[in-house]
Amino acid sequence: MRKLALTDEILLKIDKPARYIGGEVNSIMKDRERVDIRFAMCFPDVYEIGMSHLGIQIIYDMLNKFEDVWCERVYSPWMDLDEIMRKEQIPLFALESQDPVKDFDFLGITLQYEMCYTNILQVLDLSGIPFFAKERTWEDAVVIGGGPCVYNPEPVAPFFDLFYIGEGETMYRQLFDLYKTCRKTGKSRKEFLMEAGKLPGIYAPEFYETTYHDDGTIATFYPVIPELPRKIMKEMVRDLSDTYYPEKPVVPFIRVTQDRVVLEIQRGCIRGCRFCQAGQLYRPVRERSLEFLKEYAVKMLKATGHEEISLSSLSSSDFSKLPEFIDYLIEECRKRHVNISLPSLRIDAFSLDVMSKVQDVKKSSLTFAPEAGTQRMRNVINKGLTEEVILNGAKLAFEGGWNKVKLYFMLGLPTETDEDARGIALLANEIAKLYYETVPKEKRNGKVQITASTSFFIPKPFTPFQWAPMCTREQFLDKAHTVKTAVLEQLNKKSIKYNWHEADASVLEGILARGDRKIADVIYMAYKKGCIYDAWGEYYKHDVWMECFEACGLSMDFYTTRERSLDEIFPWDFIDCGVTKEFLKREWQRALREEVTPNCKMACQGCGAARFGTGICYEERS
Amino acid sequence: MKYRIKFSKYGSIIFIGHLDMMRYFQKAIRRAEIPIAYSTGFSPHQIMSFAAPLGVGLYSNGEYLDIELTQEVSTADMKEALNRTMAEGVEILSVKALPKNAENAMASVAAAGYFIQIRKGHEADLVFGEGFDDFMAQSSIPYEKETKKSRKLLDLKEGIYDYEVKEDGIYLLVNASSSGNIKPGMIMEAYYAYLGRKPSEFDFVVTREETYTKNEDGQFISLDEVGKDI
């Protein structure tokens, strides 16, 4: 039987000990003596969040299919255990073997959101791995980063030996072969990292240097070794129906955020909303085949025993075989008493029909994401959802028995005016009014409940808004106040609930998203001063972060409120995500002119992703 | 068709609480493709009930749950199918078919047997079991049970049906019915108090050895003796 890294006494003292014991159904055990490479795959947040992430499940499954590799999981210990591990000097361990992470060959860390950056340092710290890559030796695991945030890795570059840029399915085998050869032939760690940096999609940050202009913007960014590429192209799966996907995902003992089978039906999005980073990073859209999806849906349900299956994609309604696949799924799931959850569906006659089959209408709510309150603003962000479409969808839904509506918006979008902010309240009111007009009194199930939520817009790299200034905290809060006041002025105010996000953390997220390498010192200092779990409101210490920026002599405004000129070199410009800077520039200018751009299914916009030779770029257009 | 499943909990599974064990079995039953019956309605759930919740940190060789199936299945096949999909630390010990009129698992629980040992590193200067006979020879064993709302004075002696001081620990057979459930920790607290001591939080390692019901003659029989193999 496995020996646990933590004593029974510790496990009985802390909250949710199941986070740390491993041994879940479908977790992979191997003989540590019979593998060449031990890989610790870390999601730097608490177990319930990390275990819910599909990307890690794909990589975990794939790496363990390699006979010479044993991939295990690592998550951030929660605050209670963090304290005990520091006090008792217990090294961070991987869940499967319960062995210390430090002894592994690789520590892979996925960067899913910027606010986890201090948790990276927590993981390194508890593992006993030096924070800075340049201080590491062969005694330490090779620390490699992946995930969407590595499309601007610079703020955390000094903490990583390597970054894997792009989709994880393609390059690990080559990286491992190189590693094995380097170890066998007695190469130095530095030599290995340099060789790795020549592999497609792999970025070895210590071999790159930045020079800056007096105003703090980048003058040059270049590899110090001529053999390394100046530009790094993202890795991408060409055929999503002929690649790795877990048939037997790990089944957690405790309830995690995604306590269900997650089936990714397609990758990428045709829509091109200008605020959305994923919409650009995962171009071109690639669908999985119906055969693939049918096979995996059944296999995964059988292997996990989950009572729910969820379809995952950026915009499920755009999946060409959706009706056919849903018919199949409804049939299979009925037999097995399995629920179907369908996020990211556009509300129309088809989706309402499907939803009425798979959900309890009385309990479920409709979700619309207009993202902005006025048509002008929606044109700027290229969200092709019109008020007419929203109201038609809502009307159909009200007739079908729904009476709960959730509306998602962003505040602080480029060119946004008070009128756009107030438009959020007006739209919510229109929907409420429509309910009372559509549903006769005797058929109403109480009041219509409309929940409008706003998050604050944060410009992200590789979007047309990467040049845009971000609002200040005060501007954000003023805007939220404007919406709140406008909601209270509406006739149907009693049917509308308005929520807005906290603004402080948005400011930091904005800095980390578009930050450069100088930010690393701030992150390090903030961690040293106790910042950790910044994504969790209750632990976020805005004052400490502000102090650290000041102490490091860096201006927060430089990264947030400053409007970038069109010829500025961005910290992430050395990465080629397929979409060209020229295209993004064009889109930025169209945004300012309030011009809508057709989606990929309607007409090709020449974004650059066609060079991958796959996906929507090569399909017939309607 | 009602079936009773007996299982053990050992190793790291002791850190999985009762509610999560229920979820664990729901998924295990799906994986094993057991034809379990579902309730009706929009979110149907499996018809399943556990005998007695086991606290986090306790081992067990005698946990029970009842399930209802839509068709008859061989008990040996079901045991094998479930064991094939168990995580390390849970073993299906028996599967029995219940007679039609059988009381459900929870209602039929009358007693439980526990084996209590001193946790390694907590031995102190005490020979565990010392003075336990004298402790048990008292005419009553008062114990003040504190709940969120109230304090209640109990006599533990009424609920201790049998005991045995063994070389490596103490065996206790105690009331585990819904009306008079006694936790082994309560007895240990009273025992230590009798010795003029106070146990610390993690002093004991407790294993539930068996869960019992009463037969028509009023004798304790293990919960799976009610059913039979088919």
Interface residues (C-beta under 8 A of the other chain):
Chain A: M1 R2 L4 D8 E9 L11 L12 P17 A18 I21 G22 G23 E24 V25 V251 F253 I254 R255 L301 K302 A303 T304 G305 H306 E307 R336 H337 N339 Q359 D360 K363
Chain B: G11 S12 I13 F15 I16 D20 R23 Y24 Q26 K27 A28 I29 R30 R31 E33 Y38 F42 S43 P44 Q46 V56 G57 T85 A87 E88 G89 R119 E201 F202 V205
